[in-house]
Amino acid sequence: MTVYTPRRAARVLLVDATGRVLLFAGFDPARPEHRYWFTPGGGLDPGESPAAGAARELAEETGLRLTTAELGEPVWQDTIEFPFDGVWYRQEQEFFLVRVPSWEVDTAGFNAIEQATTTGHRWWSAAELTETDERYYPSDLPGLLARVLGGESGGGLAGGGASC
């Protein structure tokens, strides 16, 4: 029986003017062959709201500084289970949509584990995500983007799929 460590997280769908989403490339240090692309964001600090966590993570990982009011309400939420660095997590996560004309990513705020396990970043179109054989999370990211960019939000949307 797998014992899960509970975790709350906030993630950001950072989308540029051409509709591309920013993803980071990374790997699990306990399974270096397990490589994947993922959205900006991460675990919440104790007592931190999802919006505050999303704003903090966005600033740390991309250099983009926004207020919680500028983030607005979450556009999607789900619960996932995944291993990372030898620990199994059950993570409740909320996603925020942020649109920018463009953005020059600044990763100077990465913490030690992010520096050690993040190998790059790039902007992906939904078509590129659909066509690639590379792993990315959430696994239905093209569908999620179509829903939230098409005006359908709703923080209560049920999610699913595996994560890193």
N, C-alpha and C positions, 0 to 999 in steps of 0.2 A: 504494500500500500504506500503510495507516494504521499509524503507530508509536504504541504504547500506553505510557503511563507506568504502571508497576505501583504499586498502592496497596493497603494493608490497612486495613480499617475495622471498626468495631463500631457497631451500631445498636440502638436500644431500642424495643420495642413497649410503650409506657406506656399501660396500660389502667385505666380507672376502675371504680368499683363497678357502673356500669350497662353495662359492656362496651364503652364507647367508647374509641377509640385517639386519642392526641394526635398531630396532624400540624402541621407548619409549612408556610406558604405561601412560595414563593420563586421565583427566576428565575435564569437563567444570564446573567451580565453581558455575555457575548459575543453572546448571543441574547436580549435582554430580552423578546421576545414569547413565549419558551418558558417558560411559567409552570407550576408544579406544586406538589403537596403531598408532603411527605416526613417520615419518622420522625426523632426526635432521634438524634444520633450523628454520627460522622465519622471521619476518618483517624486511624490510630494513630501515636503518636510512636515514634521508633526505640527498639526494645527493649521497648516497652510490650505487655502482654498484651491480648487482646481484652476481658477482663473489666475490667481497669484502664482501658482506653480508654473502654469503655461508661460506667463510673462517672464518669470525668472529664468526658466529653461531656454526660452527663445533668446533672451539677452545673452546668456552664457554660451549658447551653442552657435548663434548666428550673428551676434552683435546688434540685432534689432531690438530696440527698447520701446515697449508699448505699455500703456496702463491697462489695468484690468477692464476698465470701461471701453477702451479701444478694442479689446479682444471680443467683447460681447459675450453671448451665451454659447455654450457648447453646441456643436452641430451633430454630434454622434457620441455614443458611449457603448462600451462593451466590456466583457470580462474575458480574459484570456489566461491560459496556463502555459508556462514555458520555463525551461532551465536556462540559467545564466551563471557561469563561473561555479558550477557544481551545486547550485541552489535552485530548487523548484519554486516558482512564484505563481500565485493566483492574483492577477492584477486587474483591478477595476480601473478603467481609464476613460477619460473624456477627451474628445477632440475639439479643437477650436479652429475655425477658418480665418486665415489672415491673407488678405490680398495686398500685394505690393506692385508698383509699376515694374520694378526690378530690384535686385538687392545683391550687393557684394558681400558674400558670407565671410564673417570674421569669427574664427574658432578659438580666439585667444582665451576665452573663458572656459574652455574644456577642463574638466577635472582630470585627475590622474588616470582613472579607468577609461574615460572617453579618449584621452590622448593615446593610451596604449591599444585600444581596440577599434578606433575609428580610422579608416584608411583613406577617406575622401568624401566628396559630395558632388552632386550634380542635380540639375533640374530635369525632370522627366515629364514628357507629355503622356496623356492617358493612352494614346496609341502605342508609344514606346513601351509602356508598362505591359500592355496587352500582348505585345509581340515578343518580349524578352523571355529568355529561359532563366534569367537570374531570379533569385528569391527576394521577395520584399514583403513588408508587413505594414499595415494589415493586408492579408492575402487578397481581399476584394477591394484594393485601393482604387482601381479604375471605376468600379461601380459606385464606390463611396464618393469619389470626385464628381461623377456624373450627377448623383443625387444632390450633393451640396452646392455644386456650381450651377445646377439647373434651378436653384431656388428652393429646393426641398431641404429643409433642415429638420429640426425636431430632435432634441437631445435624447428623446426616449427611444430612438430607433435601436432595435436589438442588433447586436453585432455577432460576430463569431469568428472562427478561424484561429489558427495558431499564431503565435508570435515568436520572437527570437528566443 
